[in-house]
Amino acid sequence: MKQSPAVAGTHAVDRLLHAQLGKATFGLSPVSLMVTYLDWFAHLMISPGKQAELLEKVRRKTSKLAIYAAQSVFDPKTPPIIEPLPQDRRFRNEAWQRWPFNLIHQSFLLNQQLFYNTVTDIRGVSRRHEQTMCFLTRQLLDVFSPSNFVFTNPEVLETTVKEGGKNLLQGWMNFVEDQERALNGRKPVGAEEFQVGKNLAVTPGKVVFRNHLMELIQYAPTTEKVYEEPVLMLSAWMMKYYIMDLSPENSMVKYLVDHGHTVFMISWVNPGQDDRNLDMEDYRNLGIMDALKVINGIVPNTRIHAVGYCLGGIILTIAAAAMGRDQDRRLASLTLLTTLTDFSDPGELAVFIDPSEVSYLEDLMWEQGYLDPRQVAGSFQLLRSHDLIWSKMVREYLLGKRQPIFDLMAWNIDGTRMPYRQHSQLLRRLFLNNDLWEGRYRVGDRPIAISDIQIPIFVVAATADHVAPWRSVYKLRLQTDTEELTFVLTSGGHNVGIVNPPGPKARDYRIATSKADDRYVDPDTWLETVPSQEGSWWPAWEAWLRQRSSDRIPSPTIGSSEHGYRVLADAPGTYVLQE
């Protein structure tokens, strides 16, 4: 319904106000936070049983702590009364077991447990608000962790005494340098050692196609013959593509090329204000569909293995479902890396996604025309505040030690903007409404269904993924009736789990294939029954691609002048270099 000028004007005032507030609140909606708090507090106030339970917990924990304090003074080997969570590495140093630091960290862990009990298991509180309260409480407690302060962190105290305070002076200099770089828009210390085209994204290749949204790179073969079916790879457009082509020893592209695969890569543009109206259909049409057309021109009469990572996997799933609906049979297989298709349980990302929060973000993007990568980075850092915020502060500002940067870290700070319309559609149609999973997502004039994807699917999830929780990724089995679906669960997080080349530092993984007529196995049973294997999952994936490829043929030419796809530039191209 078209708005009158007066109504549009009042809405514009609201949007401007929300945009300015959003800059001050780092994109978090104060209304959403207030509603969350009121839901929790009101239900707690009318739950006298829960209140009594909490008071009893306080009494028991206080008694335990008092007994522990008395015993540990005389017996340093007194066993702790509470252990940190497996992922909590703050108190692993042996110095934390000495008095009084054992008492300090045990007291903190007991309080942390008590706060968790306070915000959970209250009848009537919505699941999302409970998740948000847990998240906010953890952020608050992380601020006041004894590991963050000089006089309550034994490791920092020992270092300060040993170095005569030089560590604190160096830490102050590190802090000043970081602030100066941040204020001037410069990358963190050490990032200059990694440069795209010099020691990142250096696999030889050529840009063979370019449109407004993407460049298509074709990589040069390193074997005399290659498998007939080429591989098309596309990453999340909120980051640069070269997570799949980092330094040579960590390059997924190089690994595939060296094993006889012809590889094409989509390199997304870094959109600006003028691109505010690019939408999801543009990313499908100008990205995937144009790439398929070009590849068919260079390597005619063959099907294509498509690989999508994160957001790239989402848009690839949409494209594959639409192709299945329309009986477009150009895809030979589908590989999805840490990709959500069901958004009903996106883990802790749900904290940042509700109608109020999405409207708030839309108003912030409406003024800018895009979502700035620094705004996204802040949200993801909060998901792992232990590792990405506070441990960094202790290491670099209190201990005065700089952590050497490596290729994946350099990539992680090289984000791109997301257009206003595309990001709004992503949040509303997928995360809020779950249209793709529930069969309401429309491509063209008709809805698509994931069940229309009838090609082999290879899915990779990571155990410690905070962005695409592995149990949510696993749900794809419920929506597909393709002949086979191979699911891999690798150790590590959203990025480290994927960048896992063969070698001594490789992690471990589980892998199993299910057929269309197999009975459904729930994720926890799957985890218990599928054995863990040491090493990288890359060889298993390459073997899977190889088994679904035809015989080897002479390497195709780079580009095809005959079809209008001439070489435009050397890899990594120009779009990846845009700031």
N, C-alpha and C positions, 0 to 999 in steps of 0.2 A: 504494500500500500504506500502510495507516494505521500511524503510529508509536506505540510504547508511550510512556507518560508519561516513563519514564526516558530513552529515546532522545531524545525531543523536548527534554527538559531539557538533556541534554549538547550537543545541537545549538544550543540557545539560548545556552549559554555561549560556544560557538565564535563564534556570530554577533555576540554583544556584543563579544568581543575584536576580531574583524575590523572591526566598525563603529568602534571606538575607534582602531584602527590606521589605518583608512582616512582618518580626519580628519587624522592626522599625516602621512600619505603622499600627501595630495591625491587619494585614490581609486585610486592605483596599487598593484597587488599586488606585494609584495616577493618572493613565491614565483615569480611570472611573470618578474620581472626576473632572479632568480637562475637560473632554468632557461635563460633566453635567454643569459645570460652564460656559463654552463657549456657550452652547445651550441657557442657560438662559440669559447671558449677551448680546449676539449678537441679540437675538430677542427683548430684552428690548431697545437696542440702535436704532432699526428701528421701534420703536413704540412710536412716539411722543405723541399720544393720551394717552397712558398709563403713560408716563412721566408727562404729564400735570395733569392727574388724581392724581398721587402720590404727586405732588407739592401742589395741592389743599387740599389733605388730610393732608399734613404737616401743611399748613396754618390753617386749621380748628382745628386740634388737638392742635396746639400751642396756639391758642386763647382760646380753652376750658380749657387747663391747666392753662393759665394765670388767667382766671376768677376764676377757682377753687382755685388757690393758694391765691388770694386776699380774697375770701369769707371765706375760711377755717381758715384763721388767726383769724378772729373775731367771726366765728361761727363754733365751733368744730363739730356740727351735720350736716354740709354741706354734702349732699349725694354725694357719689363718682361718677365720670363721666364714669368709666369703672369697671366692675366686673371681677375677675379672672375666668378662665374656671372652670367648675365643678370639674375636677380632680386635679386642682391646689390648694394645701393646704398650700402654703408657707406664705400667708398673712392673715391667719384666726385669728391669735392672736389679741386681742383687741388693743394691743399697736400699731399696724400698722395704727390705725385710728386716732392717735394723731399726731399733727404737731411736727416736719417736716416729720415724717415717712409716713404720709398719702400722702404727696406730692411726696416723693421718690418712693413709690410703685406704685402710680398712673402714674407717669412719665414713670416708667419701663413698665407697662402694655400697655400704649399707644404706646411706642416704639416697643414693642413686636408685637402689632397689625399692626403697620406700616410696620415692616419688613415682616410680613406674607403677607400683601397686595403687597409688592414689589416683592416677589418671586412667586406669584400665579396669575392666570388669565391673562397670557401673551400669545397672539395668536402665535401659531407655536411651542411652547415649548412642548416637549413630556411629557406625563403624568408621566412617571417614573422619568424623570429629575426634574419635578416640585415637586414630592414627595421627591426626594433626597434633593433638595434645601430647602424645608420646614424642613426636618429632620436636615440638617446641620445647618441651621439658628437657629433652636430651641436649638441645642447643644451649639452653640456659645453664645446665649443669656442666657442660663442656667448658663454658667460659670460666667457671670457678673451680675447675679441677686443680688439685694441688700440684700437678705436674707443670702448670703454667706459671708458677711464681718462684722466684729465686729462693726464698727462705723455706719453702715447703717441698722443694725438689732436691733430693740429696745429690743427684748427678750434677745438677747445675752448681750447687754449693761446693762440691768437691772440686769441680773444674775452676770455679772462681777463686778458691783458696790456692789451688795449685798454680794457676796462671796469674795470680795477683790482680785479678779483675780485668785482665786484657780481653777475656772472652766477652765481657759485657760492653767494653769499648768497641770491640769489633762488631758485636751485635748491633750496637747503636749506629755504627757506620753502615752496616748492611740495611738497617731499617730506613735510614735517610736516603740511601741509594735507591731502594725499592720505591719509596714514595716519590722521589724525583722522576724516576722512569714512568711510574703510573700517571703522574700529573702531566707529563709531556707525551703520553701516548706511545712510549717506547716499550719494547718487549723486555721480559725479565732478564736478569744477568745470565749469561751463558747461551742465550738463544741465538746470538749472532754467530756462534760456532757452527750452526746448522743452517744451510741455505738450500732452498729448493733449486734443483738443477745442478748443484755442485756435490753435495753429499746426501741429499734427500731427493727422492723421485728422479733417480738417474738411470733407470732402465731405458736403454735406447728405444726410440720410437718416433713417430711422426704424428702431427695433428692432420687428420685427413678430412675433417668437416668442422664447421663452426656455424652456429646460429646465435640468436640473441641470448639463449639460456645456457648453452653448453658447448664445449669443444670435445670432439671425439678423437682419442689417441689410439693409434694402432701400433703395437710394439713389434720390434724387429725380431724375427725368429733366431734361435741359437742352435737349432737342430736342422739337419738336412731335410727331414720330412716332419710334417705336423699332422695331428689328428684333424680329420675333415671338419668337425664341428668346432667353430670358434667359441671363445668365452667372452661374454660382455659383462663388465663389472661396473657397478655404480655405488657410490658411498652416500652417506648422509650429506645433504646440501648445507647443513649448518656448520660443517667443517670441510677443510680441503680434502681432495680425493686421496692424497698420498699416504693415508694410513695403510693403504693396500700396496704402497710402493715406498717404504721408508728407506733406510740405509740398505745396501745390497743384501746383507746377512739377514735382514728382517722383512724383506720384500716378498709379499705374496705373488705379485706380478712376476718377478724374476723366477720364483719357484715354479710357476706354471709354464712360463716360456721355456725354461731349461728342461722341462719334462715333456716338451713337444706340443704345447698348446698355443694356438694363435689367440692373442688376448687383445681386446679392445677395452678402453676405459672412458667413462664419461667424466669430464672435469667441469663442474658447475661454475657459472659466473658468480661473482660476489655482488649481489644486487644493491642498488642505491635507492634514493627517494623516487626516482623516475620509474622504478620497477614495482611500485607499491601494489599494482593491480595484477601482478603475476599470480596465478592460482594453481591449485592442484592439477587441473587439467593441462595447464601449460607444462608442468613438470612431467606429466605423462606423455603428452604429444611431442613437445619440443625436445624432451629428454629421451625417453625410452623408445617411442615409436619412430622418431627420426633416426636414432642410432640403429635400430633394426633395419630400417630402409637402406641406410648407408652400407651396413655390413652385408646385406643381401646383394648390393651392387658390387662389392669388392670380392665377396666369396659367395657366388650365386648358387642356387639350388641346394642349399644345405640348411640344416636347423642349427639353433644357437643355444648354448648353455648360458643362462642368465644368473648373475650373482648380485645380490643386494645386501648392503650392510646398514642396519639401523633404519633411519628414515628412507634410505634408498631401497631397503627391503620392503618397506610398507608400500611405496609407490610401485615397486616391481610386482608385489602381490596384486595390487589393484589392476595393473596392466595385464598380468597373466590371467586374472579372473575374467576381464573384459575380452581378452583374446580367446579364452575357452568358451565363453558365451557365444562369440561370433564365429567360432570354428576356425580361428586363425591358428595354424599349426606350425608357426615358425620357431617356437621354443622347443628345445630337446629336453631340458631339465631346468629346475629352479633351485637355487641355493639361497637360503635366508640366514644371515648372520646377525645374531642378537636382535631379532625383529619381532615386535608385537603385532599380532593380528586381532587379539581380543583385548580390549582396553578397559574391561570391567575391573581389573585389579592390576594397575600399573605400579604397585608397590608404593614407595615413599614419594614418587612423583605425584601421587594423588593429592598430596599436601598443596601443590601448586595449581590444582585443576578443579575448580567448581564454577558454577555460573558467575558468581561474584568475581572470582579471580580472573576468569577468562575475559569478562567485560572490562575489568581493570587493565589487563594486558592489551586488549584491543584498543583502548583509549590511549595507552602509552604508545602503541605502534601507529595509531592513527595520526598522531602529531608528527612522528618521525618518518613514517612511511615504511618502516622496517623494524625488526627486533634486533637490537645490537648484541653481538656475541658476548660482550662483557656482562650483559644482564643474564644471559643464559648460563655463563660460566659461574656466576655467583650462586645460582640455584643449585647447580651440580656440586659445587664445593660444599654446600651445606649438607648434602646427602652423605658426604664422607668427611665431616668436619674434623674428626680425629686425625686423619691422615693428611688432608689437604690444607687445613688451616692451622690447627693448634700444634701439631707435631712439627710443622714447618716453622712456626713462631719460636718454639722451644729450641729447635736445632740451630736456626740461623740468627735469632735475636738474643737468646740467652746463652747458648753454648758458643755462638759466634762462628759456626761452621756452615759453609755453603755446600749444598748438595750438588754434585756435578749433574748437569742436565744431559739427557740422552734423547735419542731421536723421537721416541713416542711423546716425551714431554714437550719437545719443540713443536711437534704437530698439534698437541693439545692446546697450545696457546695461539694457534693460527686459525681462529674461527672466521666464519663468514656471517653476513647478515641474512635474515629471512624476511621475504616480502610480507607486507601487512596482510593482504588478502589470503595468501597461501597459508600463513601461520594461523590466521583466524579460522580458516576451514579445517586445518589439521586439528586444532583444539576442539572445535565445536562438533564437527561431523564424526571424528574418530574418538577422541578422548572423552568428550562429554556424552555424545549420543550413541557411540559404539555402532555407527551405521554399517561399517564394513562387516563386522562379525554377525550382525543381525539381518543382513541382506537388504539394507535400505540405501546403501551407497550407490549413487547413480553415475554411470559413465554414458555420455550421450543422453538419450531419452529413456533409458531403462536401467533398473537396478542390476547389480552384478552379485554373484555368489561365489565364495571361495571354493565351494564344492565343484564348480565348473573347471577348476584346474585339474587336468587329467594327465599330467606328466610327472615323472619321478621328482621327488622333493627331498632336499638335504637341508636339515635345520640344525643350526649350532646355537646353543645357549651357554651361559657361563654361571657358575655357582654363586659368585659374589657380585652379580650384576645388579646395580641399584636402579638402572634405567629401564631395563627389560627383564624383570624377574623371571628366572628360568621356568618356574611352574606355570607362569602365564604364557610364555613362549611355547611350552609343551602342549598347551590346549589346541594347537593347530590340528592335532590328530582328530579332534572332535568334529572339525568342520570339513575335512577332506575325505573323499572316497577314492583318491587316486590309487593306482595299483600298488605303489610302495612309497613309504615315507621313512627316511633314515634320520634318527634324532641323535645328536651328539651333545653331551654335557661335558664341558671342559672346565678345568679349574681356572680361577682368576676372575677378573671383573669384565666390564663392558668392552674395554679396549685390550687389556693385557690378555684376556682369554682368546681373543682373535689373533693378535700379533704373537704367535706362538710357533716359531719355526722349529724344525728338527734341530737337535743339538743337546749339549749337556745341560742347558738351562730350561729345556722343555718341561712342560708341566705334565699333568695326567688328564685322561678323559675317559668317558664311557660312550659306547656307541651300540645302537641296536636298530634294526630295520623291521617295520611292521607292514604287513600286507593289508589290502582292502578288506579281506574277510576275517582278519584277526580280531579277537575280542579286545576291547579297550582295557588298558592297564593304567591305573592312576599313577601320577608322578612319583609318589613316595614308594609305592611298590616297585616301580621301574628302577628307582634309585637303589633299592635294596637288592634287586635281582640281577641287574646288569653289572658285570665286573668292571673294575677300574683297570685301565691300561696306562703304563708309563709312556711318556713321550708326547710328541706333538700330534694333533689330529690332522695336520696337513697331508701327510702321506695317505691316510685313509680316504680323505676327500679326493685327492688326485686320482687314486685308484678307482674311486666311485665314478668320477668323470670319465676316466679312460674306458671303463667297462660299458659306458653308455655312449661311446663314440665309435665312429666307423674307423676303417683302416687309415693308416697314415698316407698322406699325399704330399707332393712337392709343395713347399711353402708358397702361399699366395703373394702377389706383389703388395707393396705398401701403397695403399690408395688405388684408385682406378680412374685414370684420366678419361677413359672411354665412357664412363658413366658420370663424369663431372666431379669426381672426388680426388682432386689433385692434392699433393702435399702442400700444406699451408705453413707449417713451422715445425721445428724440432720439438720433441717432447722435452719438458713437461707442458709446453704451450704458454699462452699468455694469461688465460683466466685465473690460473692457480697463483699467479704473481700479484693479483689485484689486492690492494689493501682496503 
